[in-house]
Amino acid sequence: MASARFPLTVAEKHKILFTNPEPPAELSAWGSTYEKAGNLHDALEFYQAAQDRPALERLLNGAVETADLLLLLNTCKALGLPPNRGHLQALQDRAHSAGKAETARKVSLLLVSA
């Protein structure tokens, strides 16, 4: 059952993304709906399918602000870019200040190889 936070059921979402893909503008609109509801990982799927670079870049910045390492890595992948050292450092700083010690530790491992 869909809700305000998840406007589509899983089956509806998969249909729109994979079975009968919608045009890019529709996919971006769904991404925006999910982004506004705070579901950034779901929004990423729609923006990636729409190849909406401005929206993906916005999500990348949101990942840094929320210290969401998985979102940052998946958004970089969707953009076809390696994680940027500056983004990783900013995310690590944000993780430290938010008390996300494990995320900060994982970022430090990525910074060694970046």
C-alpha positions in Angstrom: 0.0 0.0 0.0 1.4 3.4 -1.0 1.6 6.2 1.6 2.6 9.9 1.7 6.2 8.9 2.4 6.2 6.1 -0.2 3.7 7.3 -2.9 4.2 4.1 -4.9 4.0 0.5 -3.9 7.1 -1.5 -4.7 5.3 -3.2 -7.6 4.3 0.2 -9.0 7.8 1.6 -8.6 9.3 -1.4 -10.4 6.8 -1.1 -13.2 7.7 2.6 -13.7 11.4 2.1 -13.5 11.9 -1.3 -15.2 8.9 -2.9 -16.9 7.3 0.1 -18.7 9.8 2.9 -18.1 8.3 6.4 -18.0 9.8 9.3 -20.0 12.7 11.1 -18.2 10.5 14.1 -17.1 8.1 11.7 -15.4 10.9 9.8 -13.8 12.4 13.1 -12.5 9.0 14.1 -11.1 8.8 10.9 -9.2 12.4 11.4 -8.0 11.4 14.9 -6.7 8.3 13.4 -4.9 10.5 11.0 -3.1 13.2 13.6 -2.4 10.7 15.9 -0.9 9.4 13.1 1.3 13.0 12.5 2.5 13.5 9.2 0.7 16.8 10.1 -1.0 17.7 6.6 -1.9 14.4 6.1 -3.7 14.8 9.5 -5.4 18.2 8.4 -6.6 16.7 5.5 -8.5 14.3 7.7 -10.4 16.9 10.4 -11.1 19.4 7.8 -12.3 16.8 6.3 -14.6 16.0 9.8 -15.9 19.7 10.6 -16.2 18.9 13.9 -14.4 22.4 15.2 -13.6 21.4 18.4 -11.8 19.1 16.3 -9.4 21.9 13.7 -8.9 24.4 16.5 -8.1 21.8 17.9 -5.6 21.6 14.4 -4.0 25.4 14.3 -3.8 25.4 17.5 -1.8 22.6 16.2 0.4 24.5 13.0 1.1 27.4 15.1 2.4 25.0 17.2 4.5 23.4 14.2 6.1 26.7 12.2 6.3 25.1 9.4 4.2 28.1 7.5 2.8 26.0 5.0 0.9 24.0 7.7 -0.8 27.2 9.5 -1.7 28.8 6.4 -3.2 25.7 5.4 -5.1 25.2 8.9 -6.4 28.8 9.1 -7.6 28.3 5.8 -9.4 25.1 7.1 -11.0 27.0 10.2 -12.1 29.9 8.0 -13.4 32.4 9.8 -11.1 34.7 8.5 -8.4 34.1 9.9 -5.0 35.6 13.3 -4.8 38.2 13.8 -2.0 36.5 17.1 -1.0 33.1 15.5 -0.7 34.5 12.7 1.3 36.3 15.0 3.7 33.2 17.2 4.1 31.1 14.0 4.8 33.6 12.8 7.3 33.6 16.1 9.1 29.8 16.1 9.1 29.8 12.5 10.4 32.1 13.4 13.3 29.9 16.3 14.3 26.7 14.2 14.0 28.2 11.4 16.2 28.4 8.9 13.4 31.8 7.5 14.3 31.5 4.4 12.2 30.7 6.4 9.1 33.6 8.7 9.8 35.9 5.6 10.1 34.7 4.2 6.8 35.3 7.5 5.1 38.8 7.7 6.5 39.5 4.3 4.8 38.2 5.7 1.5 40.3 8.9 1.9 43.5 6.8 2.2 42.8 5.4 -1.3 41.4 8.5 -2.8 
